[in-house]
Amino acid sequence: MWTSSEAADWEKTTLHVNGSRVEHWPGVGHYLHEEQPQRTEQLIRKWADTM
């Protein structure tokens, strides 16, 4: 998860594990999980469901 679109774009070029992805959350500060707890939980649950 990135708040910077530039960082998110860069990170996308480094993914080598199937199922990996990058999230860009504009307008959110450094503590994404504290500022957007429901969104964070949803993202983790979706990931866990694929395991």
Backbone hydrogen bonds, N-H to C=O, Kabsch-Sander energy under -0.5 kcal/mol:
donor,donor_aa,acceptor,acceptor_aa,energy
2,W,23,E,-2.6
8,A,4,S,-2.2
9,D,5,S,-2.5
10,W,6,E,-2.2
11,E,7,A,-2.8
12,K,8,A,-1.9
13,T,9,D,-0.6
13,T,10,W,-1.5
14,T,11,E,-2.0
15,L,12,K,-0.7
18,N,16,H,-0.5
20,S,17,V,-2.3
25,W,2,W,-3.1
25,W,23,E,-0.6
28,V,25,W,-1.2
32,L,30,H,-1.0
34,E,31,Y,-0.9
35,E,31,Y,-2.3
36,Q,32,L,-2.6
40,T,36,Q,-2.5
41,E,37,P,-2.6
42,Q,38,Q,-2.5
43,L,39,R,-2.2
44,I,40,T,-2.4
45,R,41,E,-2.9
46,K,42,Q,-2.4
47,W,43,L,-2.0
48,A,44,I,-2.9
49,D,45,R,-2.3
50,T,46,K,-0.7
50,T,47,W,-1.1
51,M,48,A,-1.3
